[in-house]
Amino acid sequence: MQTTSKNDIKQARPLIGGQPGFRSLSLSRSMGSPNLYVLLADWDSVKAHTRGLQRRATHVAG
């Protein structure tokens, strides 16, 4: 299991936010498990989300 910190999310926000169709990103802490977070990304459409992930994967891989 990979551990992700709030700082990791802050660094990722500009990368995600720069994708066409991206609307917003929110991070919430779990009430039952304070070390767990829920990351919610809002997109214009599923298609925009899929394209954003594909672009990001290409950027990371290449």
C-alpha positions in Angstrom: 0.0 0.0 0.0 1.4 3.4 -1.0 1.1 6.2 1.5 0.0 9.6 0.2 0.4 12.7 2.3 -1.5 16.0 2.1 1.7 17.5 0.6 1.5 15.0 -2.2 -2.0 16.1 -3.0 -1.0 19.8 -2.9 1.8 19.0 -5.5 -0.6 17.0 -7.7 -3.4 19.7 -7.7 -1.8 21.9 -10.4 -1.1 18.9 -12.6 -4.7 17.7 -12.3 -6.1 21.2 -12.5 -4.4 21.9 -15.7 -6.3 19.2 -17.6 -9.2 20.3 -20.0 -12.5 19.6 -18.4 -11.3 19.7 -14.8 -13.7 21.5 -12.5 -12.5 21.1 -8.9 -10.6 19.0 -6.4 -11.4 18.5 -2.7 -9.7 16.5 0.0 -11.5 15.3 3.1 -10.2 13.5 6.2 -12.0 10.3 7.3 -13.8 10.8 10.6 -13.3 7.1 11.6 -9.7 6.9 10.5 -7.8 10.2 10.7 -5.0 8.9 8.6 -7.3 8.2 5.6 -8.4 10.9 3.1 -11.0 11.0 0.4 -9.9 12.8 -2.8 -12.8 13.9 -5.0 -12.1 15.3 -8.4 -15.0 16.9 -10.4 -14.9 16.8 -14.2 -17.1 18.1 -17.0 -17.7 14.5 -18.2 -16.4 11.0 -17.9 -14.7 11.6 -21.3 -12.8 14.6 -19.9 -11.7 12.6 -16.9 -10.5 9.7 -19.1 -8.5 12.0 -21.3 -7.0 13.7 -18.3 -5.8 10.4 -16.9 -4.4 9.3 -20.3 -2.5 12.6 -20.7 -1.2 12.3 -17.1 -0.1 8.7 -17.6 1.8 9.7 -20.8 3.5 12.6 -19.0 4.6 10.3 -16.1 5.7 7.5 -18.3 7.4 9.5 -20.9 
